[in-house]
Amino acid sequence: MTLRDRVWDAVLCELATEDAQFKISELDFDDSQRHTVRRVLREMENLSWLERTSDVGRIWYAGEKARRYVKLSEEAELLENES
């Protein structure tokens, strides 16, 4: 499995947790892998799998596609309905 594949897997699993949000530092990747992780997250954002409050935001949230296709926790769905 490539690093990019591992990032996708980690992100989708992270979105299925109670918060359905995360920071890069919460993902289990080495500092040497962070550049690739950021690139993958930005591409996931471009494809509507993720979103942030701004281009420099450090907290990533489930995007439109993730909300549609990933089974989010009930708590995450409640948070989404409040916004």
KOLLOVEX-922515 format. One record per atom (N, C-alpha, C, O): residue number from 1; x negated, y, z; residue in three letters. Coordinates in pm, 1 decimal, padded with zeros to 6 digits. Each point is the difference from the previous one (the first is absolute). Layout:
 resi        u        v        w resn
  NUM        X        Y        Z  ala
...
END
This chain:
 resi        u        v        w resn
    1 -00086.0 -00117.2  00000.0  met
    1  00086.0  00117.2  00000.0  met
    1 -00090.8  00123.7  00000.0  met
    1 -00097.8  00006.9  00074.5  met
    2  00131.5  00088.4 -00157.8  thr
    2 -00079.2  00123.1 -00008.5  thr
    2  00033.2  00092.9  00117.3  thr
    2  00100.2 -00018.0  00069.2  thr
    3 -00185.3  00115.7 -00049.3  leu
    3  00024.9  00099.9  00104.4  leu
    3  00130.6  00073.2 -00027.2  leu
    3  00077.6  00025.3  00092.2  leu
    4 -00053.1  00008.6 -00217.4  arg
    4  00125.1  00069.3 -00034.9  arg
    4  00121.2 -00085.3  00037.0  arg
    4  00099.3  00051.8  00051.3  arg
    5 -00107.2 -00181.5 -00077.0  asp
    5  00110.0 -00090.4  00036.8  asp
    5  00019.8 -00002.2  00151.5  asp
    5  00113.1  00001.2  00048.7  asp
    6 -00223.8 -00004.5  00025.2  arg
    6  00007.4 -00001.9  00145.7  arg
    6  00060.6  00129.4  00054.0  arg
    6  00072.4 -00002.0  00099.5  arg
    7 -00101.9  00114.1 -00164.7  val
    7  00059.3  00127.6  00042.4  val
    7  00150.8 -00003.7 -00021.8  val
    7  00075.6  00034.8  00090.6  val
    8 -00030.5 -00076.2 -00208.3  trp
    8  00143.5 -00010.1 -00027.1  trp
    8  00068.2 -00088.0  00105.4  trp
    8  00104.1  00036.7  00054.5  trp
    9 -00163.6 -00152.5 -00026.6  asp
    9  00056.7 -00092.1  00097.2  asp
    9  00008.4  00064.9  00138.0  asp
    9  00103.7 -00007.0  00065.9  asp
   10 -00212.1  00069.7 -00022.6  ala
   10 -00003.0  00063.6  00131.7  ala
   10  00103.3  00111.8  00011.2  ala
   10  00066.5  00013.7  00102.7  ala
   11 -00053.5  00065.4 -00207.8  val
   11  00095.1  00111.7  00001.6  val
   11  00143.8 -00051.3  00006.9  val
   11  00079.5  00049.5  00080.0  val
   12 -00045.8 -00146.8 -00161.8  leu
   12  00137.4 -00051.4  00002.2  leu
   12  00032.5 -00064.8  00133.9  leu
   12  00111.7  00013.9  00049.8  leu
   13 -00207.5 -00084.1  00008.9  cys
   13  00021.8 -00057.4  00133.3  cys
   13  00015.7  00110.0  00104.1  cys
   13  00084.4 -00010.2  00089.1  cys
   14 -00164.7  00114.5 -00099.7  glu
   14  00006.9  00112.2  00095.1  glu
   14  00135.8  00070.4 -00009.7  glu
   14  00055.9  00040.8  00101.8  glu
   15 -00003.4 -00026.5 -00222.0  leu
   15  00129.8  00066.4 -00017.2  leu
   15  00113.6 -00080.7  00060.4  leu
   15  00104.1  00056.1  00034.1  leu
   16 -00122.2 -00185.6 -00020.5  ala
   16  00104.1 -00085.4  00056.5  ala
   16 -00001.0  00000.7  00153.2  ala
   16  00083.5 -00065.7  00062.2  ala
   17 -00176.9  00139.2 -00000.7  thr
   17 -00005.0  00008.3  00145.5  thr
   17  00105.1  00097.7  00050.8  thr
   17  00071.5  00062.3 -00078.6  thr
   18 -00062.8 -00049.6  00208.3  glu
   18  00102.2  00086.1  00060.2  glu
   18 -00004.9  00143.8 -00048.4  glu
   18  00104.1  00059.2 -00028.3  glu
   19 -00223.8 -00002.1  00018.2  asp
   19 -00011.2  00141.1 -00035.7  asp
   19  00013.6  00027.0 -00148.8  asp
   19  00047.6  00106.4 -00039.5  asp
   20 -00088.7 -00201.4 -00043.3  ala
   20 -00000.6  00018.1 -00145.2  ala
   20 -00079.1  00123.4 -00040.7  ala
   20  00033.6  00068.7 -00096.4  ala
   21 -00138.9 -00042.5  00171.8  gln
   21 -00092.1  00109.1 -00032.4  gln
   21 -00136.5 -00040.8  00052.9  gln
   21 -00010.6 -00083.7  00089.6  gln
   22 -00093.2  00143.3 -00145.6  phe
   22 -00134.1 -00037.7  00043.8  phe
   22 -00100.7  00104.9 -00043.1  phe
   22  00027.8  00084.6 -00084.9  phe
   23 -00145.8 -00092.1  00145.8  lys
   23 -00116.4  00077.9 -00039.3  lys
   23 -00102.0 -00097.5 -00056.8  lys
   23  00001.9 -00118.5  00033.3  lys
   24 -00090.2  00167.5 -00118.4  ile
   24 -00103.0 -00086.1 -00057.3  ile
   24 -00080.8 -00067.2  00109.8  ile
   24 -00036.7 -00116.7 -00012.9  ile
   25  00008.9  00188.2  00119.7  ser
   25 -00081.3 -00056.1  00108.4  ser
   25  00066.3 -00119.9  00067.4  ser
   25 -00068.2 -00078.1  00066.4  ser
   26  00198.9  00061.9 -00082.0  glu
   26  00071.6 -00112.7  00059.7  glu
   26 -00008.1 -00126.3 -00085.0  glu
   26  00034.4 -00108.8  00046.4  glu
   27 -00079.4  00123.0 -00169.9  leu
   27 -00015.1 -00115.7 -00087.4  leu
   27 -00134.1 -00066.8  00028.4  leu
   27 -00097.1  00067.6  00033.9  leu
   28  00091.5 -00197.6 -00047.4  asp
   28 -00119.3 -00077.7  00035.2  asp
   28 -00099.3 -00006.8 -00116.1  asp
   28 -00017.3 -00104.1 -00063.4  asp
   29 -00047.6  00218.4  00037.4  phe
   29 -00101.2  00007.1 -00105.6  phe
   29 -00123.1  00071.1  00053.2  phe
   29  00009.9  00089.7  00083.7  phe
   30 -00125.1 -00130.4 -00132.7  asp
   30 -00127.3  00061.1  00040.8  asp
   30 -00011.5  00141.1 -00056.2  asp
   30  00068.1  00036.2 -00096.0  asp
   31 -00155.3  00042.0  00157.5  asp
   31 -00025.6  00135.5 -00049.1  asp
   31 -00047.5 -00001.6 -00144.8  asp
   31  00032.9  00090.2 -00077.0  asp
   32 -00109.5 -00191.3  00039.9  ser
   32 -00051.1 -00008.5 -00137.2  ser
   32  00111.5 -00025.2 -00101.3  ser
   32 -00020.3  00019.5 -00119.8  ser
   33  00136.4 -00062.1  00165.6  gln
   33  00113.2 -00030.3 -00088.9  gln
   33  00101.8  00113.0 -00005.6  gln
   33  00093.5 -00005.6 -00079.8  gln
   34 -00109.9  00107.3  00162.4  arg
   34  00099.7  00107.3  00011.6  arg
   34  00025.8  00073.7 -00130.9  arg
   34  00113.5  00038.7 -00028.0  arg
   35 -00217.8 -00019.1 -00052.3  his
   35  00018.5  00069.8 -00127.2  his
   35  00100.8 -00075.2 -00087.8  his
   35  00091.0  00060.9 -00056.2  his
   36 -00107.1 -00190.4  00044.8  thr
   36  00093.7 -00081.3 -00079.3  thr
   36  00138.1  00001.7  00063.8  thr
   36  00100.5  00008.4 -00070.6  thr
   37 -00094.1 -00016.2  00202.3  val
   37  00129.0  00002.4  00069.4  val
   37  00073.9  00129.5 -00032.9  val
   37  00118.4 -00003.4 -00033.2  val
   38 -00186.9  00116.9  00042.0  arg
   38  00064.1  00129.1 -00032.5  arg
   38  00047.8  00004.1 -00145.0  arg
   38  00109.3  00049.0 -00028.2  arg
   39 -00191.1 -00100.4 -00063.6  arg
   39  00040.8 -00002.9 -00142.0  arg
   39  00125.8 -00082.9 -00019.1  arg
   39  00090.9  00040.9 -00072.2  arg
   40 -00084.8 -00156.9  00136.2  val
   40  00117.6 -00086.3 -00013.0  val
   40  00122.5  00068.0  00060.6  val
   40  00108.2 -00004.2 -00058.6  val
   41 -00123.9  00066.6  00174.6  leu
   41  00113.8  00068.3  00062.7  leu
   41  00052.4  00113.7 -00087.4  leu
   41  00121.0  00018.7 -00012.7  leu
   42 -00212.9  00057.1 -00047.6  arg
   42  00043.8  00108.0 -00089.5  arg
   42  00073.6 -00056.3 -00121.9  arg
   42  00098.7  00057.9 -00045.4  arg
   43 -00146.0 -00169.1 -00006.4  glu
   43  00069.0 -00061.4 -00114.2  glu
   43  00136.6 -00053.3  00042.9  glu
   43  00097.5  00012.6 -00074.1  glu
   44 -00090.0 -00071.5  00192.1  met
   44  00130.2 -00045.3  00051.3  met
   44  00094.2  00118.3  00018.5  met
   44  00120.7 -00012.4 -00020.8  met
   45 -00175.7  00126.9  00059.7  glu
   45  00080.4  00121.4  00011.8  glu
   45  00048.6  00045.2 -00138.2  glu
   45  00116.7  00036.1 -00015.7  glu
   46 -00204.0 -00037.9 -00082.8  asn
   46  00038.6  00037.7 -00136.9  asn
   46  00108.5 -00091.5 -00055.6  asn
   46  00082.6  00042.8 -00080.6  asn
   47 -00082.9 -00169.0  00123.7  leu
   47  00098.5 -00097.1 -00047.6  leu
   47  00125.0 -00005.5  00088.6  leu
   47  00085.8 -00086.0 -00019.8  leu
   48 -00075.1  00176.7  00117.0  ser
   48  00116.4  00012.8  00090.1  ser
   48  00011.6 -00111.4  00103.7  ser
   48  00107.8 -00020.5  00055.8  ser
   49 -00217.4 -00052.6 -00028.4  trp
   49  00001.5 -00099.8  00107.2  trp
   49 -00026.0  00065.8  00134.8  trp
   49  00046.4 -00048.4  00103.3  trp
   50 -00120.5  00158.9 -00104.3  leu
   50 -00034.0  00072.9  00121.5  leu
   50  00028.6  00147.7 -00018.8  leu
   50  00014.5  00048.7 -00112.1  leu
   51 -00006.7  00022.0  00225.1  glu
   51  00011.0  00145.6 -00006.2  glu
   51 -00063.1  00058.5  00125.5  glu
   51 -00017.8 -00068.3  00100.9  glu
   52 -00015.4  00197.2 -00110.0  arg
   52 -00054.9  00077.1  00111.2  arg
   52  00073.3  00132.4  00003.9  arg
   52  00069.4  00036.5 -00094.9  arg
   53 -00085.0  00034.8  00204.0  thr
   53  00066.9  00129.9  00010.5  thr
   53 -00070.8  00105.6 -00084.0  thr
   53  00061.3  00099.7 -00038.2  thr
   54 -00191.3 -00120.5  00008.8  ser
   54 -00074.5  00091.5 -00086.0  ser
   54 -00116.0 -00076.8 -00063.4  ser
   54 -00027.6 -00114.2  00036.8  ser
   55 -00039.9  00178.0 -00132.3  asp
   55 -00112.7 -00065.3 -00066.7  asp
   55 -00116.0 -00029.8  00093.8  asp
   55 -00083.3 -00085.6 -00029.8  asp
   56  00077.2  00154.9  00141.9  val
   56 -00108.1 -00024.2  00095.7  val
   56  00050.5 -00070.3  00126.4  val
   56 -00074.7 -00016.2  00096.6  val
   57  00200.6 -00025.1 -00097.7  gly
   57  00057.2 -00069.4  00115.0  gly
   57 -00073.0 -00130.2  00028.1  gly
   57 -00037.7 -00072.3 -00092.2  gly
   58  00018.3  00043.2  00219.0  arg
   58 -00072.6 -00120.8  00039.2  arg
   58  00092.3 -00114.9  00035.8  arg
   58 -00045.5 -00113.3  00015.6  arg
   59  00173.4  00140.3 -00002.6  ile
   59  00095.5 -00105.5  00032.3  ile
   59  00074.0 -00037.2 -00127.2  ile
   59  00055.1  00085.2 -00069.7  ile
   60 -00055.2 -00214.2  00041.5  trp
   60  00065.4 -00053.2 -00120.4  trp
   60  00131.7 -00066.0  00041.4  trp
   60  00007.0 -00067.3  00102.8  trp
   61  00096.7  00087.2 -00183.5  tyr
   61  00133.8 -00052.5  00025.6  tyr
   61  00046.3 -00083.9 -00119.5  tyr
   61 -00056.6  00007.7 -00109.0  tyr
   62  00159.0 -00086.3  00131.9  ala
   62  00060.7 -00076.4 -00109.0  ala
   62  00056.8  00096.9 -00102.6  ala
   62  00073.3  00092.6  00034.7  ala
   63 -00107.4 -00114.3 -00160.0  gly
   63  00053.9  00079.8 -00108.4  gly
   63  00129.6 -00059.5 -00051.3  gly
   63  00051.2 -00097.1  00055.7  gly
   64  00001.4  00155.4 -00161.7  glu
   64  00128.5 -00043.3 -00056.1  glu
   64  00000.5 -00149.0 -00035.2  glu
   64  00093.7 -00071.4  00035.7  glu
   65 -00196.7  00024.1 -00105.0  lys
   65 -00003.2 -00141.8 -00039.3  lys
   65 -00012.3 -00091.8  00120.7  lys
   65  00063.5 -00105.4  00003.7  lys
   66 -00142.8  00142.9  00093.7  ala
   66 -00014.8 -00082.9  00120.5  ala
   66  00133.0 -00008.2  00074.8  ala
   66  00037.9 -00106.4  00048.9  ala
   67  00032.2  00218.6 -00040.4  arg
   67  00130.4 -00002.1  00067.7  arg
   67  00099.2 -00087.4 -00075.5  arg
   67  00089.0 -00059.9  00060.3  arg
   68 -00104.2  00052.7 -00190.6  arg
   68  00091.4 -00078.9 -00081.5  arg
   68 -00035.0 -00148.9  00002.5  arg
   68  00089.6 -00084.2  00005.6  arg
   69 -00218.8  00051.0 -00009.6  tyr
   69 -00040.8 -00138.9 -00021.8  tyr
   69 -00063.0 -00071.3  00119.5  tyr
   69 -00008.9 -00122.8 -00000.4  tyr
   70 -00034.9  00195.9  00102.0  val
   70 -00064.4 -00061.1  00116.0  val
   70  00100.1 -00004.6  00113.8  val
   70  00071.9  00097.1  00023.5  val
   71 -00066.6 -00208.9  00047.2  lys
   71  00088.7 -00012.5  00115.6  lys
   71 -00061.4  00078.6  00114.8  lys
   71 -00088.3 -00049.8  00069.8  lys
   72  00134.9  00172.2 -00050.3  leu
   72 -00049.1  00084.6  00107.5  leu
   72  00068.5 -00041.2  00130.1  leu
   72  00111.1 -00052.9 -00002.0  leu
   73 -00176.3  00076.9  00112.9  ser
   73  00060.0 -00031.8  00129.9  ser
   73  00123.7  00087.6  00020.3  ser
   73  00014.9  00103.8 -00064.5  ser
   74  00072.8 -00146.4  00154.0  glu
   74  00120.0  00078.9  00028.0  glu
   74 -00036.1  00137.8  00053.5  glu
   74  00065.0  00098.9 -00033.8  glu
   75 -00169.2 -00092.0  00117.7  glu
   75 -00042.3  00129.1  00054.5  glu
   75 -00048.1  00092.7 -00111.3  glu
   75  00029.7  00119.5  00001.4  glu
   76 -00103.0 -00173.4 -00096.8  ala
   76 -00048.4  00080.6 -00112.0  ala
   76  00117.5  00049.7 -00083.6  ala
   76 -00000.9  00113.9 -00046.7  ala
   77  00100.7 -00197.3  00027.7  glu
   77  00117.0  00041.8 -00076.6  glu
   77  00076.5  00110.2  00073.6  glu
   77  00051.5  00091.9 -00063.7  glu
   78 -00043.3 -00099.6  00195.8  leu
   78  00066.1  00105.3  00076.9  leu
   78 -00076.5  00130.9 -00012.7  leu
   78  00060.7  00105.6 -00017.3  leu
   79 -00193.8 -00111.4  00025.6  leu
   79 -00080.7  00120.8 -00016.7  leu
   79  00020.6  00060.7 -00137.3  leu
   79  00008.2  00122.2 -00012.8  leu
   80  00000.2 -00204.9 -00090.2  glu
   80  00020.1  00047.3 -00135.9  glu
   80  00135.9  00067.3 -00015.4  glu
   80  00011.8  00101.3 -00068.9  glu
   81  00091.4 -00157.5  00133.0  asn
   81  00134.3  00056.9 -00010.1  asn
   81  00011.6  00133.7  00072.2  asn
   81  00084.6  00082.4 -00034.9  asn
   82 -00169.8 -00060.3  00136.4  glu
   82  00002.6  00126.0  00073.6  glu
   82 -00059.0  00114.7 -00080.1  glu
   82  00035.2  00115.7  00022.8  glu
   83 -00125.3 -00146.0 -00117.2  ser
   83 -00065.4  00109.3 -00075.4  ser
   83  00076.8  00038.7 -00121.9  ser
   83 -00041.7  00089.8 -00073.3  ser
END
